[in-house]
Amino acid sequence: MRIRRTLTAAATTAAVTALGLAGAVPAQAAEYSSALKIKGVQYDAPGRDSNKCSGGNTKNEYLTIKNYSKTATVNLKGYKVKDAAGNSFTFTKNHTLQPGDQVSLRGGRGTDSDAGNVAYRQNCNFIWNNDKDTIYLYKPGGARADVHSYTKSANDKDGNGYITYHG
């Protein structure tokens, strides 16, 4: 006969803290039940940062969101992207992603295109920090779909300003 022992939540927390494991799991380790996930981010636009609407390079900073489902088509309307400082963008128009399809959410102004797989934030300010940030993707109902934190030194080994997540 096996004797099962259970720890209370307080005892478990104390044990984890004593072992130095508290906080060891990064935010992106949690998997969320969403077909849409962050594929990658161009957090540092090539060249010198210029957030001018005319002649600036905010269009070169983008977030790629991919539909990883093999069968479900997903409409981005109502999905929200946010950074650690609370800057956010909500997809207010219909933008449909077929299974395996992706969209690049770019800074700056432009015309959204399903065929071109691009959406624009219609804002010429940069959203992602060049040194570190956290990217949140929320479903229309407010549930978290995906999250990733990055630091330039730890996650961008080749220094090109682009980080890949879900491949």
Buried (B, 14 or more C-beta within 10 A) or exposed (E): EEEEEEEEEEEEEEEEEEEEEEEEEEEBEEEBEBBBBBBBBBBBBEEEBEBEEEEBBBBBBBBBBBBBBEEEEBEBEBBBBBBEEEBEBBBEEEBEBEEEBBBBBBBBBBEBEBEEBBBBBBBBEBBBBBEBBBBBBBBBEEEBBBBBBBEBEEBBEEEEBBBEBBE
